[in-house]
Amino acid sequence: MKKYISYLAFALFAVFSLSLASCGDDDEPDNPDKPQYCGKIVEKRLNTSRETTYYAFDGEWKSGHTGVVGTGIYDFSDGATFIVYLYETQDVDEWTIHDVYWMIKVKGEIATGNEVTIHSTSWAPMMGYSSTYSCEDTEGSVKVKSIKGSNITLEFKDFKFDYYIDFTKTTDIAINGDITFAQKEED
């Protein structure tokens, strides 16, 4: 009799454990409005000691004309735009004055391992300023780290440009890190 009670207790325990394990939120659909994490960079103001780690969300690229040269190779001879939102925290509901909208315009062939030719870059705080300032003079390295499907990961190594705080004052910014950009669906 004791043997049957042990088997019964074991069976109940197994069934109860399985029912608890299935109570997660796996069945809920993903929230399409939730920002998608896509990388991390470090921004350093070269004329001050300020260094900020940014978490990148909703990185996307788009091109008026994209020629696919081969598997994992894109021809952006007509130009392409890479856009990302940078936050000082991984919780995108907690905005700070330093959160940034960053846009990079590139030209040329994009393939894994290639250096990217930067046409211009715009670095704009999401709060506090009404204008985006664009800079065409850049230094440093931006490389294609990988291409997976239509996702392009760019690697920034001491990528430098001038950020215009206002019409008379600039600061030099250097960027290091990786960001993955997904192809934006055309409207």
C-alpha positions as CSV (number, residue, x, y, z in Angstrom):
1,M,0.0,0.0,0.0
2,K,2.8,2.3,0.9
3,K,4.3,1.7,-2.5
4,Y,1.1,2.8,-4.3
5,I,0.9,6.0,-2.3
6,S,4.5,6.8,-3.2
7,Y,3.7,6.3,-6.9
8,L,0.5,8.4,-6.6
9,A,2.4,11.2,-4.8
10,F,5.1,11.1,-7.4
11,A,2.5,11.3,-10.3
12,L,0.7,14.2,-8.6
13,F,4.0,16.0,-8.1
14,A,5.0,15.6,-11.8
15,V,1.6,16.8,-13.1
16,F,1.5,19.8,-10.7
17,S,5.1,20.8,-11.7
18,L,4.2,20.7,-15.4
19,S,1.1,22.8,-14.9
20,L,3.2,25.5,-13.1
21,A,5.9,25.4,-15.8
22,S,3.3,26.2,-18.5
23,C,2.1,29.4,-16.7
24,G,4.7,31.7,-18.3
25,D,4.0,34.5,-20.7
26,D,5.2,32.5,-23.7
27,D,1.8,32.6,-25.2
28,E,1.5,36.4,-25.2
29,P,2.5,38.0,-28.5
30,D,5.5,40.2,-28.7
31,N,4.7,43.9,-28.4
32,P,5.6,45.4,-31.8
33,D,5.7,48.9,-30.3
34,K,8.4,47.9,-27.8
35,P,11.8,49.3,-28.9
36,Q,14.3,46.6,-30.0
37,Y,17.8,46.5,-28.4
38,C,20.4,46.5,-31.1
39,G,23.8,47.3,-29.6
40,K,25.9,49.4,-27.3
41,I,28.4,52.2,-27.8
42,V,30.6,54.5,-25.7
43,E,30.6,58.2,-26.6
44,K,33.6,60.3,-25.4
45,R,33.7,64.1,-25.5
46,L,37.3,64.7,-26.4
47,N,37.6,68.2,-25.0
48,T,36.1,67.2,-21.6
49,S,36.3,64.1,-19.4
50,R,32.6,63.1,-20.1
51,E,32.2,59.5,-21.3
52,T,28.8,58.0,-21.8
53,T,27.7,54.5,-22.5
54,Y,24.6,54.4,-24.7
55,Y,22.3,51.4,-25.3
56,A,21.1,51.4,-28.9
57,F,17.4,50.7,-29.9
58,D,15.5,50.5,-33.1
59,G,18.5,50.6,-35.5
60,E,17.4,50.6,-39.1
61,W,18.7,51.4,-42.5
62,K,17.0,52.4,-45.7
63,S,18.0,53.2,-49.2
64,G,16.2,54.7,-52.1
65,H,18.0,52.2,-54.4
66,T,19.8,49.1,-53.1
67,G,21.6,47.0,-55.5
68,V,22.4,43.5,-54.1
69,V,25.8,42.7,-55.6
70,G,25.9,39.2,-54.1
71,T,25.0,37.2,-51.0
72,G,25.5,39.6,-48.1
73,I,26.8,42.5,-50.3
74,Y,24.9,45.7,-50.8
75,D,25.7,48.5,-53.2
76,F,24.7,51.9,-51.7
77,S,26.2,54.0,-54.6
78,D,23.1,56.2,-54.4
79,G,23.5,56.5,-50.6
80,A,21.8,54.9,-47.6
81,T,20.7,56.2,-44.2
82,F,21.3,54.4,-40.9
83,I,19.2,55.6,-38.0
84,V,19.4,54.6,-34.3
85,Y,18.1,55.8,-30.9
86,L,20.6,55.9,-28.1
87,Y,19.6,55.8,-24.4
88,E,21.8,56.1,-21.3
89,T,19.7,53.3,-19.7
90,Q,18.4,50.0,-21.0
91,D,15.0,51.0,-19.7
92,V,13.7,53.2,-22.6
93,D,10.8,54.5,-20.4
94,E,13.4,56.4,-18.4
95,W,14.6,59.1,-20.7
96,T,17.4,61.5,-19.9
97,I,18.5,64.8,-21.3
98,H,21.4,63.1,-23.0
99,D,19.5,60.5,-25.0
100,V,20.3,60.9,-28.7
101,Y,18.9,60.3,-32.2
102,W,21.8,59.4,-34.5
103,M,21.7,59.4,-38.3
104,I,24.6,58.3,-40.5
105,K,24.6,58.6,-44.3
106,V,26.8,56.2,-46.2
107,K,27.8,55.6,-49.8
108,G,29.5,52.7,-51.6
109,E,29.6,48.9,-51.4
110,I,28.7,47.3,-48.0
111,A,30.2,43.8,-47.4
112,T,31.5,42.1,-44.3
113,G,34.9,43.4,-43.4
114,N,34.7,46.5,-45.6
115,E,35.3,50.0,-44.3
116,V,32.2,52.1,-44.7
117,T,32.4,55.5,-46.5
118,I,30.6,58.0,-44.3
119,H,28.9,60.8,-46.3
120,S,27.6,62.7,-43.2
121,T,26.4,62.2,-39.6
122,S,23.9,63.9,-37.4
123,W,23.9,63.7,-33.6
124,A,20.8,65.2,-32.0
125,P,19.7,65.0,-28.4
126,M,16.0,64.0,-28.2
127,M,15.3,66.6,-25.5
128,G,16.6,70.2,-25.0
129,Y,17.5,71.1,-28.6
130,S,15.3,71.9,-31.6
131,S,17.9,71.4,-34.3
132,T,20.0,68.6,-35.7
133,Y,23.5,69.5,-36.7
134,S,25.1,67.6,-39.5
135,C,28.8,67.0,-39.9
136,E,30.6,65.8,-43.1
137,D,34.1,65.8,-41.6
138,T,34.7,62.5,-39.9
139,E,37.7,60.4,-38.8
140,G,38.3,56.9,-37.5
141,S,37.0,53.6,-38.6
142,V,33.5,52.3,-39.3
143,K,33.5,48.7,-40.5
144,V,30.9,46.2,-41.5
145,K,31.2,43.6,-38.8
146,S,28.6,41.2,-40.2
147,I,25.6,40.9,-42.5
148,K,22.9,38.4,-41.6
149,G,20.0,38.6,-44.0
150,S,19.0,42.2,-44.2
151,N,20.6,43.1,-40.8
152,I,23.9,45.0,-41.0
153,T,26.2,45.3,-37.9
154,L,28.5,48.3,-38.0
155,E,31.6,48.4,-35.8
156,F,32.8,51.9,-34.7
157,K,36.4,52.3,-33.6
158,D,37.5,55.8,-32.6
159,F,34.9,57.2,-35.1
160,K,35.2,61.0,-34.6
161,F,33.2,64.0,-35.6
162,D,32.4,67.5,-34.5
163,Y,29.1,68.0,-32.7
164,Y,27.7,71.5,-32.9
165,I,26.2,72.5,-29.6
166,D,25.1,75.8,-31.1
167,F,26.1,77.9,-34.1
168,T,29.3,79.0,-32.4
169,K,30.4,76.1,-30.2
170,T,31.5,72.6,-31.1
171,T,32.8,69.6,-29.3
172,D,34.6,66.6,-30.7
173,I,33.0,63.2,-30.2
174,A,34.5,59.8,-30.5
175,I,32.4,56.6,-30.8
176,N,33.4,53.0,-30.0
177,G,31.1,50.0,-30.2
178,D,28.7,47.9,-32.4
179,I,25.2,48.5,-33.6
180,T,23.0,46.2,-35.7
181,F,20.7,47.9,-38.1
182,A,17.6,46.2,-39.7
183,Q,16.3,47.1,-43.1
184,K,13.3,49.4,-42.8
185,E,10.2,48.3,-44.6
186,E,9.2,51.0,-47.1
187,D,5.8,52.6,-46.3
